[in-house]
Amino acid sequence: MSGKSKLFDPAKISNKYSVLAAFLIAMEALLGGWLFLADTRQERIWTGVLMTLIFLAFLAAITYIAASDRAPAPAPGGDRGGRARGTE
């Protein structure tokens, strides 16, 4: 079987969104396993809190990156030949 299909190909992680998504999947999988194996109520609560905080941090990072990727809007009126107003 020479044409194996890979479930996960690390070579496809090429931009910042892919890196964040891979990190989120890995962390949520680990914490999900911990949540499944938790013995006490407190352990399940803390695991759920950590999972929620990591997910919210992920959303905040995506929002920040998307906002920083946008080009700044030009100033109203724009640049009119580089002369200051009132110096004509």
Distance bins in CASP14 RR format, pairs under 12 A and 6 or more apart:
PFRMAT RR
TARGET T0000
AUTHOR 0000-0000-0000
RMODE 2
METHOD distances of the structure
MODEL  1
6 12 0 0 0 0 1 0 0 0 0 0 0
7 25 0 0 0 0 0 1 0 0 0 0 0
8 18 0 0 0 0 0 1 0 0 0 0 0
8 21 0 0 0 0 0 1 0 0 0 0 0
8 22 0 0 0 0 1 0 0 0 0 0 0
8 25 0 0 0 0 1 0 0 0 0 0 0
8 26 0 0 0 0 0 1 0 0 0 0 0
8 29 0 0 0 0 0 1 0 0 0 0 0
9 18 0 0 0 0 0 1 0 0 0 0 0
9 22 0 0 0 0 0 1 0 0 0 0 0
10 18 0 0 0 0 1 0 0 0 0 0 0
10 19 0 0 0 0 0 1 0 0 0 0 0
10 22 0 0 0 0 1 0 0 0 0 0 0
10 26 0 0 0 0 0 1 0 0 0 0 0
11 18 0 0 0 0 0 1 0 0 0 0 0
11 22 0 0 0 0 0 1 0 0 0 0 0
12 18 1 0 0 1 0 0 0 0 0 0 0
12 19 0 0 0 0 0 1 0 0 0 0 0
12 21 0 0 0 0 0 1 0 0 0 0 0
12 22 0 0 0 0 1 0 0 0 0 0 0
13 19 1 0 1 0 0 0 0 0 0 0 0
13 20 0 0 0 0 1 0 0 0 0 0 0
13 21 0 0 0 0 1 0 0 0 0 0 0
13 22 1 0 1 0 0 0 0 0 0 0 0
13 23 0 0 0 0 1 0 0 0 0 0 0
13 25 0 0 0 0 0 1 0 0 0 0 0
13 26 0 0 0 0 0 1 0 0 0 0 0
14 21 0 0 0 0 0 1 0 0 0 0 0
14 22 0 0 0 0 0 1 0 0 0 0 0
15 21 0 0 0 0 1 0 0 0 0 0 0
15 22 0 0 0 0 0 1 0 0 0 0 0
15 65 0 0 0 0 1 0 0 0 0 0 0
15 69 0 0 0 0 0 1 0 0 0 0 0
16 22 0 0 0 0 0 1 0 0 0 0 0
16 23 0 0 0 0 0 1 0 0 0 0 0
16 61 0 0 0 0 1 0 0 0 0 0 0
16 62 0 0 0 0 1 0 0 0 0 0 0
16 64 0 0 0 0 0 1 0 0 0 0 0
16 65 1 0 0 1 0 0 0 0 0 0 0
16 66 0 0 0 0 0 1 0 0 0 0 0
16 68 0 0 0 0 0 1 0 0 0 0 0
16 69 0 0 0 0 1 0 0 0 0 0 0
17 23 0 0 0 0 0 1 0 0 0 0 0
17 24 0 0 0 0 0 1 0 0 0 0 0
17 58 0 0 0 0 0 1 0 0 0 0 0
17 61 0 0 0 0 1 0 0 0 0 0 0
17 62 1 0 0 1 0 0 0 0 0 0 0
17 63 0 0 0 0 0 1 0 0 0 0 0
17 65 1 0 0 1 0 0 0 0 0 0 0
17 66 0 0 0 0 1 0 0 0 0 0 0
17 69 0 0 0 0 0 1 0 0 0 0 0
18 24 0 0 0 0 0 1 0 0 0 0 0
18 25 0 0 0 0 0 1 0 0 0 0 0
18 62 0 0 0 0 0 1 0 0 0 0 0
18 65 0 0 0 0 0 1 0 0 0 0 0
19 25 0 0 0 0 0 1 0 0 0 0 0
19 26 0 0 0 0 0 1 0 0 0 0 0
19 58 0 0 0 0 0 1 0 0 0 0 0
19 61 0 0 0 0 0 1 0 0 0 0 0
19 62 0 0 0 0 0 1 0 0 0 0 0
19 65 0 0 0 0 0 1 0 0 0 0 0
20 26 0 0 0 0 0 1 0 0 0 0 0
20 27 0 0 0 0 0 1 0 0 0 0 0
20 54 0 0 0 0 0 1 0 0 0 0 0
20 55 0 0 0 0 0 1 0 0 0 0 0
20 57 0 0 0 0 1 0 0 0 0 0 0
20 58 1 0 0 1 0 0 0 0 0 0 0
20 59 0 0 0 0 0 1 0 0 0 0 0
20 60 0 0 0 0 0 1 0 0 0 0 0
20 61 1 0 1 0 0 0 0 0 0 0 0
20 62 1 0 0 1 0 0 0 0 0 0 0
20 63 0 0 0 0 0 1 0 0 0 0 0
20 64 0 0 0 0 0 1 0 0 0 0 0
20 65 1 0 0 1 0 0 0 0 0 0 0
20 66 0 0 0 0 0 1 0 0 0 0 0
21 27 0 0 0 0 0 1 0 0 0 0 0
21 28 0 0 0 0 0 1 0 0 0 0 0
21 55 0 0 0 0 0 1 0 0 0 0 0
21 58 0 0 0 0 1 0 0 0 0 0 0
21 59 0 0 0 0 0 1 0 0 0 0 0
21 61 0 0 0 0 0 1 0 0 0 0 0
21 62 0 0 0 0 1 0 0 0 0 0 0
21 65 0 0 0 0 0 1 0 0 0 0 0
22 28 0 0 0 0 0 1 0 0 0 0 0
22 29 0 0 0 0 0 1 0 0 0 0 0
22 58 0 0 0 0 0 1 0 0 0 0 0
23 29 0 0 0 0 0 1 0 0 0 0 0
23 30 0 0 0 0 0 1 0 0 0 0 0
23 54 0 0 0 0 1 0 0 0 0 0 0
23 55 0 0 0 0 0 1 0 0 0 0 0
23 57 0 0 0 0 0 1 0 0 0 0 0
23 58 1 0 0 1 0 0 0 0 0 0 0
23 61 0 0 0 0 1 0 0 0 0 0 0
23 62 0 0 0 0 0 1 0 0 0 0 0
24 30 0 0 0 0 0 1 0 0 0 0 0
24 31 0 0 0 0 0 1 0 0 0 0 0
24 51 0 0 0 0 0 1 0 0 0 0 0
24 54 1 0 0 1 0 0 0 0 0 0 0
24 55 1 0 0 1 0 0 0 0 0 0 0
24 56 0 0 0 0 0 1 0 0 0 0 0
24 57 0 0 0 0 1 0 0 0 0 0 0
24 58 1 0 1 0 0 0 0 0 0 0 0
24 59 0 0 0 0 1 0 0 0 0 0 0
24 61 0 0 0 0 1 0 0 0 0 0 0
24 62 0 0 0 0 1 0 0 0 0 0 0
25 31 0 0 0 0 0 1 0 0 0 0 0
25 32 0 0 0 0 0 1 0 0 0 0 0
25 54 0 0 0 0 0 1 0 0 0 0 0
25 55 0 0 0 0 0 1 0 0 0 0 0
25 58 0 0 0 0 0 1 0 0 0 0 0
26 32 0 0 0 0 0 1 0 0 0 0 0
26 33 0 0 0 0 0 1 0 0 0 0 0
26 54 0 0 0 0 0 1 0 0 0 0 0
26 58 0 0 0 0 0 1 0 0 0 0 0
27 33 0 0 0 0 0 1 0 0 0 0 0
27 34 0 0 0 0 0 1 0 0 0 0 0
27 47 0 0 0 0 0 1 0 0 0 0 0
27 50 0 0 0 0 1 0 0 0 0 0 0
27 51 0 0 0 0 1 0 0 0 0 0 0
27 52 0 0 0 0 0 1 0 0 0 0 0
27 53 0 0 0 0 0 1 0 0 0 0 0
27 54 1 0 1 0 0 0 0 0 0 0 0
27 55 0 0 0 0 1 0 0 0 0 0 0
27 57 0 0 0 0 1 0 0 0 0 0 0
27 58 0 0 0 0 1 0 0 0 0 0 0
28 34 0 0 0 0 0 1 0 0 0 0 0
28 35 0 0 0 0 1 0 0 0 0 0 0
28 47 0 0 0 0 0 1 0 0 0 0 0
28 48 0 0 0 0 0 1 0 0 0 0 0
28 50 0 0 0 0 1 0 0 0 0 0 0
28 51 1 0 0 1 0 0 0 0 0 0 0
28 52 0 0 0 0 0 1 0 0 0 0 0
28 53 0 0 0 0 0 1 0 0 0 0 0
28 54 1 0 0 1 0 0 0 0 0 0 0
28 55 1 0 0 1 0 0 0 0 0 0 0
28 57 0 0 0 0 0 1 0 0 0 0 0
28 58 0 0 0 0 1 0 0 0 0 0 0
29 35 0 0 0 0 0 1 0 0 0 0 0
29 36 0 0 0 0 0 1 0 0 0 0 0
29 51 0 0 0 0 0 1 0 0 0 0 0
29 54 0 0 0 0 0 1 0 0 0 0 0
30 36 0 0 0 0 0 1 0 0 0 0 0
30 37 0 0 0 0 0 1 0 0 0 0 0
30 47 0 0 0 0 1 0 0 0 0 0 0
30 50 0 0 0 0 1 0 0 0 0 0 0
30 51 0 0 0 0 1 0 0 0 0 0 0
30 54 0 0 0 0 0 1 0 0 0 0 0
31 37 0 0 0 0 0 1 0 0 0 0 0
31 38 0 0 0 0 0 1 0 0 0 0 0
31 43 0 0 0 0 0 1 0 0 0 0 0
31 44 0 0 0 0 0 1 0 0 0 0 0
31 46 0 0 0 0 1 0 0 0 0 0 0
31 47 1 0 1 0 0 0 0 0 0 0 0
31 48 1 0 0 1 0 0 0 0 0 0 0
31 49 0 0 0 0 0 1 0 0 0 0 0
31 50 1 0 1 0 0 0 0 0 0 0 0
31 51 1 0 1 0 0 0 0 0 0 0 0
31 52 0 0 0 0 1 0 0 0 0 0 0
31 53 0 0 0 0 0 1 0 0 0 0 0
31 54 1 0 0 1 0 0 0 0 0 0 0
31 55 0 0 0 0 1 0 0 0 0 0 0
32 38 0 0 0 0 1 0 0 0 0 0 0
32 43 0 0 0 0 0 1 0 0 0 0 0
32 44 0 0 0 0 0 1 0 0 0 0 0
32 47 1 0 0 1 0 0 0 0 0 0 0
32 48 0 0 0 0 1 0 0 0 0 0 0
32 50 0 0 0 0 1 0 0 0 0 0 0
32 51 1 0 0 1 0 0 0 0 0 0 0
32 54 0 0 0 0 0 1 0 0 0 0 0
32 55 0 0 0 0 0 1 0 0 0 0 0
33 43 0 0 0 0 0 1 0 0 0 0 0
33 44 0 0 0 0 0 1 0 0 0 0 0
33 47 0 0 0 0 1 0 0 0 0 0 0
33 48 0 0 0 0 0 1 0 0 0 0 0
33 50 0 0 0 0 0 1 0 0 0 0 0
33 51 0 0 0 0 0 1 0 0 0 0 0
34 43 1 0 0 1 0 0 0 0 0 0 0
34 44 0 0 0 0 1 0 0 0 0 0 0
34 46 0 0 0 0 1 0 0 0 0 0 0
34 47 1 0 1 0 0 0 0 0 0 0 0
34 48 0 0 0 0 1 0 0 0 0 0 0
34 49 0 0 0 0 0 1 0 0 0 0 0
34 50 0 0 0 0 1 0 0 0 0 0 0
34 51 0 0 0 0 1 0 0 0 0 0 0
35 41 0 0 0 0 0 1 0 0 0 0 0
35 43 0 0 0 0 1 0 0 0 0 0 0
35 44 1 0 0 1 0 0 0 0 0 0 0
35 45 0 0 0 0 1 0 0 0 0 0 0
35 46 0 0 0 0 1 0 0 0 0 0 0
35 47 1 0 1 0 0 0 0 0 0 0 0
35 48 1 0 0 1 0 0 0 0 0 0 0
35 49 0 0 0 0 0 1 0 0 0 0 0
35 50 0 0 0 0 1 0 0 0 0 0 0
35 51 1 0 0 1 0 0 0 0 0 0 0
35 52 0 0 0 0 0 1 0 0 0 0 0
36 43 0 0 0 0 0 1 0 0 0 0 0
36 44 0 0 0 0 1 0 0 0 0 0 0
36 47 0 0 0 0 1 0 0 0 0 0 0
36 48 0 0 0 0 0 1 0 0 0 0 0
36 51 0 0 0 0 0 1 0 0 0 0 0
37 43 0 0 0 0 1 0 0 0 0 0 0
37 44 0 0 0 0 1 0 0 0 0 0 0
37 47 0 0 0 0 1 0 0 0 0 0 0
38 44 1 0 1 0 0 0 0 0 0 0 0
38 45 0 0 0 0 1 0 0 0 0 0 0
38 46 0 0 0 0 1 0 0 0 0 0 0
38 47 1 0 1 0 0 0 0 0 0 0 0
38 48 0 0 0 0 1 0 0 0 0 0 0
38 50 0 0 0 0 0 1 0 0 0 0 0
38 51 0 0 0 0 0 1 0 0 0 0 0
39 47 0 0 0 0 0 1 0 0 0 0 0
40 46 0 0 0 0 1 0 0 0 0 0 0
40 47 0 0 0 0 0 1 0 0 0 0 0
41 47 0 0 0 0 0 1 0 0 0 0 0
41 48 0 0 0 0 0 1 0 0 0 0 0
42 48 0 0 0 0 0 1 0 0 0 0 0
42 49 0 0 0 0 0 1 0 0 0 0 0
43 49 0 0 0 0 0 1 0 0 0 0 0
43 50 0 0 0 0 0 1 0 0 0 0 0
44 50 0 0 0 0 0 1 0 0 0 0 0
44 51 0 0 0 0 0 1 0 0 0 0 0
45 51 0 0 0 0 0 1 0 0 0 0 0
45 52 0 0 0 0 0 1 0 0 0 0 0
46 52 0 0 0 0 0 1 0 0 0 0 0
46 53 0 0 0 0 0 1 0 0 0 0 0
47 53 0 0 0 0 0 1 0 0 0 0 0
47 54 0 0 0 0 0 1 0 0 0 0 0
48 54 0 0 0 0 1 0 0 0 0 0 0
48 55 0 0 0 0 1 0 0 0 0 0 0
48 56 0 0 0 0 0 1 0 0 0 0 0
49 55 0 0 0 0 0 1 0 0 0 0 0
49 56 0 0 0 0 0 1 0 0 0 0 0
50 56 0 0 0 0 0 1 0 0 0 0 0
50 57 0 0 0 0 0 1 0 0 0 0 0
51 57 0 0 0 0 0 1 0 0 0 0 0
51 58 0 0 0 0 0 1 0 0 0 0 0
52 58 0 0 0 0 0 1 0 0 0 0 0
52 59 0 0 0 0 0 1 0 0 0 0 0
53 59 0 0 0 0 0 1 0 0 0 0 0
53 60 0 0 0 0 0 1 0 0 0 0 0
54 60 0 0 0 0 0 1 0 0 0 0 0
54 61 0 0 0 0 0 1 0 0 0 0 0
55 61 0 0 0 0 0 1 0 0 0 0 0
55 62 0 0 0 0 0 1 0 0 0 0 0
56 62 0 0 0 0 0 1 0 0 0 0 0
56 63 0 0 0 0 0 1 0 0 0 0 0
57 63 0 0 0 0 0 1 0 0 0 0 0
57 64 0 0 0 0 0 1 0 0 0 0 0
58 64 0 0 0 0 0 1 0 0 0 0 0
58 65 0 0 0 0 0 1 0 0 0 0 0
59 65 0 0 0 0 0 1 0 0 0 0 0
59 66 0 0 0 0 0 1 0 0 0 0 0
60 66 0 0 0 0 0 1 0 0 0 0 0
60 67 0 0 0 0 0 1 0 0 0 0 0
61 67 0 0 0 0 0 1 0 0 0 0 0
61 68 0 0 0 0 0 1 0 0 0 0 0
62 68 0 0 0 0 0 1 0 0 0 0 0
62 69 0 0 0 0 0 1 0 0 0 0 0
63 69 0 0 0 0 0 1 0 0 0 0 0
63 70 0 0 0 0 0 1 0 0 0 0 0
64 70 0 0 0 0 0 1 0 0 0 0 0
74 80 0 0 0 0 0 1 0 0 0 0 0
77 85 0 0 0 0 0 1 0 0 0 0 0
78 85 0 0 0 0 0 1 0 0 0 0 0
79 85 0 0 0 0 0 1 0 0 0 0 0
80 86 0 0 0 0 0 1 0 0 0 0 0
80 87 0 0 0 0 0 1 0 0 0 0 0
80 88 0 0 0 0 0 1 0 0 0 0 0
81 87 0 0 0 0 0 1 0 0 0 0 0
81 88 0 0 0 0 0 1 0 0 0 0 0
82 88 0 0 0 0 0 1 0 0 0 0 0
END
